[in-house]
Amino acid sequence: MIASLDQRLKKIDQRLQGLLDELSAYDNEALNRKPADGGWSALQVMHHLLLAEEGSVKYVKKKLSFNPELSAAGFSSSWRAFLLNFYFILPFKFKAPPGVGDDALPARSDFQEVSERWRSSRKALREYLESLPEELFQKSIYRHPFAGRMSLEGMVQFFEGHFERHRKQIGRVLAEVAG
C-alpha cells in the first residue's frame, strides 16, 4: 500500500476512535433520540457513515472481481475527490443516496454493536487494501454516486471528509437531545 494512503487510514482510524470515546459517555437512549427537526439520531448518523464506507468497499471489491480495464487516476480523479471534500465544508444539505439514507437506517440500535461493527469494518478495509497490488493505487477504481470515478486514496479521502461533516452533525444532535 502506498504511504500516503496508509497515513490517511491511520488518521481516519484515530478520528473514529476519538468519536467512539466521546460517544461512550452517552447511554443508548440519548444516542437513539432524534432531534426536534426530525433528523437522524446520533446512532443513525453513525449507521449512515458505516453503510457508506461498507458500500464503497463492496463496490470496489465487485469492480475488481471482473478484472476490468481501469483508467489511470490522473488530475480529473484528484479534482473530483477535491470537489467532493470541498462540498463537505459547505452548509448545504443533500439527500443521501439509496442504501445509506432513511430507508437503510434502523430506528434504534446499540452503541456497542455499531462501534464493534465499525472497528471491524475498518480493520477489514485496511487488510483488503494491503492485499492489493501496488499498481491498482494509481487507477480510477472507486465510483462515488455524485462525484464519479476516483482512486482508492480518493475513496479514503471521501471517508475522511464525510466523517468530519457528520461528526459535526452528531455533535449538534447530542447538544440538542442530551443537553
Wavefront OBJ file of the C-alpha trace (Angstrom):
o trace
v 0.000 0.000 0.000
v 1.247 3.477 -0.758
v 2.482 5.520 2.222
v 0.043 8.411 1.770
v -2.930 6.026 1.866
v -1.531 4.289 4.937
v -1.339 7.696 6.659
v -4.942 8.519 5.685
v -6.113 5.194 7.090
v -4.317 5.853 10.367
v -5.854 9.328 10.516
v -9.435 8.154 9.918
v -8.994 5.336 12.433
v -7.786 7.808 15.070
v -10.738 10.086 14.364
v -13.157 7.179 14.590
v -11.687 6.114 17.916
v -11.961 9.701 19.160
v -15.637 9.806 18.217
v -16.336 6.443 19.830
v -14.545 7.526 23.011
v -16.603 10.726 23.077
v -19.908 8.930 22.486
v -19.224 6.263 25.095
v -20.185 8.882 27.711
v -23.801 8.723 26.489
v -26.345 5.983 27.032
v -28.222 4.267 24.215
v -31.340 6.284 24.975
v -29.599 9.600 24.269
v -27.786 8.214 21.215
v -31.066 6.928 19.732
v -33.016 10.139 20.374
v -33.869 12.156 17.262
v -33.634 15.944 17.209
v -36.794 18.057 17.176
v -36.465 18.725 13.441
v -36.984 15.005 12.772
v -33.414 14.440 11.581
v -31.279 11.419 12.341
v -30.264 10.362 15.816
v -26.536 10.138 16.627
v -26.651 6.360 16.090
v -28.454 6.767 12.769
v -25.710 9.144 11.625
v -23.146 6.537 12.676
v -25.026 3.890 10.686
v -25.109 6.194 7.656
v -21.331 6.655 7.799
v -20.723 2.957 8.329
v -23.014 1.949 5.463
v -21.376 4.465 3.125
v -17.940 3.049 3.896
v -19.029 -0.583 3.670
v -20.900 0.063 0.423
v -17.879 1.778 -1.090
v -15.586 -1.134 -0.276
v -18.181 -3.609 -1.552
v -18.312 -1.662 -4.835
v -14.509 -1.771 -5.210
v -14.377 -5.494 -4.482
v -17.102 -6.210 -7.023
v -15.471 -3.959 -9.609
v -12.110 -5.680 -9.216
v -13.674 -9.157 -9.322
v -14.363 -8.661 -13.043
v -10.712 -7.845 -13.807
v -11.804 -4.631 -15.545
v -9.763 -2.352 -17.702
v -9.078 0.639 -15.495
v -8.004 4.116 -16.490
v -5.202 5.938 -14.740
v -6.215 8.124 -11.819
v -4.869 11.423 -13.024
v -5.775 15.032 -12.441
v -9.503 14.525 -13.052
v -9.704 11.840 -10.359
v -7.903 14.073 -7.856
v -10.066 17.039 -8.846
v -13.280 15.055 -8.236
v -12.026 13.975 -4.807
v -11.137 17.594 -4.002
v -14.543 18.892 -5.104
v -16.342 16.220 -3.127
v -14.465 17.141 0.019
v -14.991 20.844 -0.647
v -18.721 20.130 -0.673
v -18.422 18.727 2.848
v -17.427 22.101 4.261
v -20.392 23.869 2.664
v -23.577 24.361 4.698
v -25.816 22.775 2.044
v -27.750 19.608 2.736
v -28.227 16.874 0.135
v -30.374 13.777 0.235
v -28.395 10.621 0.910
v -28.319 8.056 -1.909
v -30.468 4.912 -1.607
v -28.961 2.299 0.650
v -27.359 4.799 3.040
v -30.316 7.092 3.775
v -33.578 6.908 5.706
v -34.540 3.635 4.020
v -31.459 1.849 5.388
v -31.180 3.293 8.886
v -32.574 1.412 11.879
v -34.969 3.273 14.169
v -32.975 2.073 17.199
v -29.633 0.405 17.680
v -26.969 -0.367 20.266
v -23.856 1.792 20.517
v -21.523 -1.107 21.377
v -22.731 -3.186 18.436
v -22.347 -0.308 15.978
v -18.897 0.531 17.379
v -17.675 -3.058 17.084
v -19.029 -3.389 13.547
v -17.342 -0.127 12.505
v -13.979 -1.095 14.016
v -14.221 -4.492 12.331
v -15.133 -2.866 9.013
v -12.148 -0.515 9.219
v -9.822 -3.426 10.043
v -11.158 -5.340 7.026
v -10.681 -2.231 4.843
v -7.014 -1.986 5.819
v -6.436 -5.712 5.279
v -8.118 -5.564 1.879
v -6.130 -2.547 0.713
v -2.899 -4.136 1.935
v -3.691 -7.211 -0.183
v -3.998 -5.254 -3.446
v -1.155 -4.917 -5.946
v 0.511 -1.513 -5.815
v -0.333 -0.621 -9.427
v -4.054 -0.506 -8.547
v -3.488 2.522 -6.339
v -2.810 4.589 -9.456
v -6.098 3.636 -11.113
v -9.608 5.104 -11.016
v -11.397 2.221 -9.329
v -13.909 3.766 -6.956
v -17.067 5.439 -8.245
v -18.769 7.870 -5.903
v -22.521 8.252 -6.615
v -22.214 12.025 -7.140
v -18.550 12.773 -7.813
v -17.711 9.920 -10.165
v -14.520 7.907 -10.568
v -11.513 8.329 -8.341
v -8.591 6.396 -6.918
v -8.636 4.270 -3.785
v -6.932 7.122 -1.972
v -9.725 9.393 -3.216
v -12.206 6.936 -1.702
v -10.489 7.114 1.684
v -10.297 10.891 1.334
v -14.083 10.800 0.826
v -14.428 8.742 4.033
v -12.404 11.402 5.834
v -14.447 14.394 4.670
v -17.756 12.563 5.028
v -16.861 11.555 8.587
v -15.920 15.098 9.600
v -19.123 16.557 8.178
v -21.294 14.079 10.026
v -19.234 14.216 13.215
v -20.350 17.835 13.479
v -23.936 16.704 12.898
v -23.625 14.172 15.719
v -22.372 16.949 17.997
v -25.354 19.169 17.115
v -27.842 16.328 17.644
v -26.388 15.401 21.025
v -26.261 19.036 22.138
v -29.991 19.218 21.481
v -31.217 15.858 22.742
v -28.884 15.278 25.664
v -28.390 18.925 26.637
l 1 2 3 4 5 6 7 8 9 10 11 12 13 14 15 16 17 18 19 20 21 22 23 24 25 26 27 28 29 30 31 32 33 34 35 36 37 38 39 40 41 42 43 44 45 46 47 48 49 50 51 52 53 54 55 56 57 58 59 60 61 62 63 64 65 66 67 68 69 70 71 72 73 74 75 76 77 78 79 80 81 82 83 84 85 86 87 88 89 90 91 92 93 94 95 96 97 98 99 100 101 102 103 104 105 106 107 108 109 110 111 112 113 114 115 116 117 118 119 120 121 122 123 124 125 126 127 128 129 130 131 132 133 134 135 136 137 138 139 140 141 142 143 144 145 146 147 148 149 150 151 152 153 154 155 156 157 158 159 160 161 162 163 164 165 166 167 168 169 170 171 172 173 174 175 176 177 178 179
